[in-house]
């Protein structure tokens, strides 16, 4: 392969990578990363509490952490390693779970109007 052709191919590859990276949309729920982390950690707290013995959690249950109650949930579900918080506002859903392919990080997803399915918001590297 000639040098000019290699340079042209490399420039083309770099252009494709730059376009792909610049078109990646950062997902936001309007909260700071610290607030998002507190939501994810509160979900983990619920998973590790006596709430895990129940599937549908009453939104006014005193065991629900304040940061979750502040989201004004209309429904809270805990099942296995998943916590789903449904809201009337946007985002309509917060969902904490582990990916089957990589069980170490916990991932907080958001979903609802304006989001393309469940989109990753933040990761926690907790056991």
C-alpha atoms as one frame of an Amber mdcrd trajectory, in Angstrom:
protein
   0.000   0.000   0.000   1.390   3.388  -0.926   2.053   6.080   1.634  -0.554
   8.563   0.257  -3.217   5.818   0.284  -2.344   4.888   3.878  -2.584   8.548
   4.901  -5.938   8.904   3.149  -7.317   5.764   4.802  -6.098   6.883   8.228
  -7.646  10.334   7.746 -10.927   8.690   6.722 -10.887   6.430   9.797 -10.154
   9.359  12.124 -13.012  11.335  10.530 -15.450   8.480  11.108 -14.387   8.199
  14.766 -14.694  11.963  15.314 -18.169  12.056  13.757 -19.279   9.033  15.808
 -18.009  10.555  19.040 -19.477  13.967  18.381 -22.881  12.491  17.544 -23.009
  10.554  20.833 -25.642  12.297  22.906 -24.996  12.673  26.595 -28.113  11.720
  28.514 -29.265  14.010  31.288 -32.172  14.093  33.685 -31.519  17.698  34.701
 -29.835  16.705  37.961 -26.197  17.067  38.959 -23.963  13.986  38.915 -23.946
  14.109  42.733 -27.766  14.020  42.840 -27.791  11.149  40.342 -25.302   9.248
  42.498 -27.491   9.783  45.584 -30.506   8.393  43.681 -28.498   5.327  42.594
 -27.139   4.774  46.119 -30.642   5.124  47.596 -31.843   2.450  45.161 -29.011
   0.191  46.358 -30.028   0.892  49.955 -33.569  -0.227  49.156 -32.247  -3.400
  47.499 -30.306  -4.256  50.640 -33.127  -3.435  53.067 -36.212  -5.277  54.215
 -37.970  -3.744  51.207 -36.506  -6.525  49.077 -39.070  -8.884  50.609 -41.758
  -6.975  48.740 -42.205  -6.394  45.023 -44.440  -3.315  44.927 -43.431  -0.725
  47.496 -45.867   1.842  48.848 -44.502   5.229  47.832 -45.212   6.599  51.308
 -43.430   3.713  53.060 -41.121   5.292  55.684 -38.335   2.885  54.644 -38.122
   4.604  51.241 -35.120   6.989  51.331 -35.910  10.707  51.244 -34.041  11.216
  47.957 -36.406   8.702  46.325 -39.497  10.274  47.911 -38.295  13.654  46.591
 -38.650  12.247  43.057 -42.403  12.039  43.739 -42.736   8.439  42.566 -46.115
   7.042  41.583 -44.860   3.460  41.824 -41.758   1.676  43.135 -40.885  -1.913
  42.236 -38.046  -4.053  43.530 -37.368  -7.410  41.932 -34.151  -9.408  42.080
 -31.380  -6.908  41.399 -33.637  -4.252  39.878 -35.249  -1.163  41.337 -37.723
   0.717  39.155 -39.077   4.092  40.180 -41.937   5.355  38.030 -42.886   9.027
  38.040 -45.469  11.288  36.448 -42.736  13.763  35.418 -39.697  13.509  33.208
 -37.885  11.234  33.262 -40.834   8.923  33.736 -38.639   6.134  35.067 -35.404
   5.581  36.949 -34.154   2.011  36.783 -31.145   0.662  38.697 -29.799  -2.733
  37.685 -26.717  -4.714  36.800 -25.881  -5.731  33.271 -25.879  -9.531  32.887
 -22.659  -9.298  30.875 -20.847  -7.244  33.538 -22.272  -7.760  37.028 -19.889
  -5.441  38.887 -21.112  -1.936  38.054 -24.626  -0.904  38.958 -26.199   1.232
  36.248 -28.884   3.870  36.754 -30.997   4.256  33.632 -33.654   6.803  32.738
 -36.590   6.325  30.395 -39.709   8.075  29.241 -40.700  10.848  26.867 -37.615
  12.378  25.275 -35.432   9.331  25.896 -34.694   6.563  23.426 -35.681   3.552
  25.527 -33.641   3.011  28.683 -30.535   5.166  28.545 -27.604   4.949  30.913
 -27.309   7.873  33.279 -24.595   6.877  35.763 -22.572   3.840  36.929 -21.665
   2.821  40.461 -18.868   0.364  41.129 -20.376  -1.152  44.303 -20.503  -4.827
  45.169
